[in-house]
Amino acid sequence: LSLKGKVALITGASSGIGAATSILFAKLGARLALNGRNMDNLTKIAHQCEEASKEKPLLVPGDLTEEGVVKKTIADTIAHYSQLDILVNNAGILETGSIENTTMEQYDKVMNINMRSVYELTTLAVPHLIKTKGNVINVSSICGPRSFSGLLAYCVSKSALDQFTRCVALVELASKQVRVNAVCPGVIITEIHKRAGLNEGQYAEFLEHSKETHALGRPGKADEVAQGIAFLAAETASFITGVTLPIDGGRHAMCPRIFFFFLLSLKGKVALVNGASSGIGAATSILSAKLRARLALNGWNMDNLTKIAHQC
Ligand SMILES: NC(=O)c1ccc[n+]([C@@H]2O[C@H](COP(=O)([O-])OP(=O)(O)OC[C@H]3O[C@@H](n4cnc5c(N)ncnc54)[C@H](OP(=O)(O)O)[C@@H]3O)[C@@H](O)[C@H]2O)c1
């Protein structure tokens, strides 16, 4: 796997998946243009890239939802390197909320970075990518192909990004030998969930729950996504375009689960569960206990009922 000599523009390089991708790309020999908002973090990641490749990355900082920043990002990259081989559209945010309580401000905020900025950046990058027969990797999510409650605007934005990936890849750029792919990560340990409002305790609970929602029994690491991005960006994927590659510990193949399950609460409720000593009744009792209900448990077999009561 090599990216030697390739010029790559990576958005959201200052944290999480974007940071891991930048460092891996540097190790693989790419020349980098790195975008992010937090200048301190971006500079730290740039130093790590420089240590890995002995090449100083170009910094193209800025909020991609602000007027003119996308144009400047591409213009500065081309002015510096005179070419572009790889665009990694990674910058993104997560907002919680359902159809009943997501505000239009939240919707616009999510769509503006997760989709609109990607559309604009890709549009401006395409003339340069056609010249180099380069490629685009969009960082989507398992929330693109699958549906989760409590994350409506985010799911919509990632689903749009998946369709954008396929349309641009197959209908528009394949004939010009520009490949366009996406990765769809499951839960990856980064800052995104805490930034969306989870406190430390909720985040710990969420990661614990991820052991059940991912077939491989754990959340993923940013570098595991970076490896997939690098594979798609390199010649290793020369015959791959239009794919939305799950990097999710098998989660896409599982039944949909409630994503922010702890937003569900039975706190303060009193629940009477019949048949609580076995099977569905036992599972319902244990889940209700986790959701903080106060329980009255019914069942015939006193030994089993006592065991379930202990678990509750
Ligand atoms: N972590 C997961 O579980 C997970 C799962 C599936 C998909 N993803 C996707 O992976 C991508 C990266 O997320 P992450 O998990 O690495 O989160 P993260 O640690 O919060 O990093 C997000 C990055 O996006 C940047 N960013 C956000 N809004 C921006 C804006 N308006 N303009 C420019 N940069 C902006 C941030 O910049 P600053 O820090 O400098 O502000 C940061 O570098 C996102 O698209 C996310 O949807 C993540």
The ligand as a MOL file (V3000), in Angstrom:
LIG
                    3D

  0  0  0     0  0            999 V3000
M  V30 BEGIN CTAB
M  V30 COUNTS 48 52 0 0 0
M  V30 BEGIN ATOM
M  V30 1 N -16.7720 8.4120 15.4050 0
M  V30 2 C -17.7490 7.6890 14.9160 0
M  V30 3 O -18.3430 6.8250 15.6120 0
M  V30 4 C -18.1650 7.8830 13.4810 0
M  V30 5 C -18.9790 6.8930 12.9110 0
M  V30 6 C -19.3950 7.0260 11.6100 0
M  V30 7 C -18.9910 8.1340 10.8750 0
M  V30 8 N -18.2030 9.1000 11.4300 0 CHG=1
M  V30 9 C -17.8360 10.2350 10.6030 0
M  V30 10 O -16.4470 10.4270 10.6280 0
M  V30 11 C -16.1550 11.7930 10.3400 0
M  V30 12 C -15.1230 12.2800 11.3280 0
M  V30 13 O -15.6960 12.2550 12.6210 0
M  V30 14 P -14.8780 11.8630 13.9420 0
M  V30 15 O -15.5940 10.7470 14.5510 0
M  V30 16 O -13.4330 11.7570 13.6400 0 CHG=-1
M  V30 17 O -15.2280 13.1370 14.8320 0
M  V30 18 P -14.3360 14.2580 15.5500 0
M  V30 19 O -13.2560 13.6580 16.3570 0
M  V30 20 O -15.3270 15.1310 16.2270 0
M  V30 21 O -13.6940 15.0450 14.3280 0
M  V30 22 C -14.4930 15.8040 13.4640 0
M  V30 23 C -13.5940 16.6220 12.5720 0
M  V30 24 O -14.4350 17.3830 11.6750 0
M  V30 25 C -14.0200 18.7480 11.7700 0
M  V30 26 N -15.1360 19.6380 11.4920 0
M  V30 27 C -16.3800 19.6010 12.0330 0
M  V30 28 N -17.1170 20.6130 11.5630 0
M  V30 29 C -16.3200 21.3030 10.7070 0
M  V30 30 C -16.4850 22.4640 9.9140 0
M  V30 31 N -17.6440 23.1470 9.9030 0
M  V30 32 N -15.4580 22.8800 9.1240 0
M  V30 33 C -14.2810 22.2070 9.1290 0
M  V30 34 N -14.0430 21.1180 9.8790 0
M  V30 35 C -15.0580 20.6800 10.6530 0
M  V30 36 C -13.4830 18.9260 13.1630 0
M  V30 37 O -12.6440 20.0550 13.2000 0
M  V30 38 P -12.2120 20.7840 14.5890 0
M  V30 39 O -11.9970 19.7040 15.6100 0
M  V30 40 O -10.9240 21.4420 14.2170 0
M  V30 41 O -13.2940 21.7150 14.9570 0
M  V30 42 C -12.7370 17.6090 13.3440 0
M  V30 43 O -11.4770 17.6820 12.7420 0
M  V30 44 C -17.4960 12.5270 10.3850 0
M  V30 45 O -17.9420 12.7820 9.0780 0
M  V30 46 C -18.4090 11.5470 11.0930 0
M  V30 47 O -19.7530 11.7260 10.7280 0
M  V30 48 C -17.7870 8.9790 12.7260 0
M  V30 END ATOM
M  V30 BEGIN BOND
M  V30 1 1 1 2
M  V30 2 2 2 3
M  V30 3 1 2 4
M  V30 4 1 4 5
M  V30 5 2 4 48
M  V30 6 2 5 6
M  V30 7 1 6 7
M  V30 8 2 7 8
M  V30 9 1 8 9
M  V30 10 1 8 48
M  V30 11 1 9 10
M  V30 12 1 9 46
M  V30 13 1 10 11
M  V30 14 1 11 12
M  V30 15 1 11 44
M  V30 16 1 12 13
M  V30 17 1 13 14
M  V30 18 2 14 15
M  V30 19 1 14 16
M  V30 20 1 14 17
M  V30 21 1 17 18
M  V30 22 2 18 19
M  V30 23 1 18 20
M  V30 24 1 18 21
M  V30 25 1 21 22
M  V30 26 1 22 23
M  V30 27 1 23 24
M  V30 28 1 23 42
M  V30 29 1 24 25
M  V30 30 1 25 26
M  V30 31 1 25 36
M  V30 32 1 26 27
M  V30 33 1 26 35
M  V30 34 2 27 28
M  V30 35 1 28 29
M  V30 36 1 29 30
M  V30 37 2 29 35
M  V30 38 1 30 31
M  V30 39 2 30 32
M  V30 40 1 32 33
M  V30 41 2 33 34
M  V30 42 1 34 35
M  V30 43 1 36 37
M  V30 44 1 36 42
M  V30 45 1 37 38
M  V30 46 2 38 39
M  V30 47 1 38 40
M  V30 48 1 38 41
M  V30 49 1 42 43
M  V30 50 1 44 45
M  V30 51 1 44 46
M  V30 52 1 46 47
M  V30 END BOND
M  V30 END CTAB
M  END
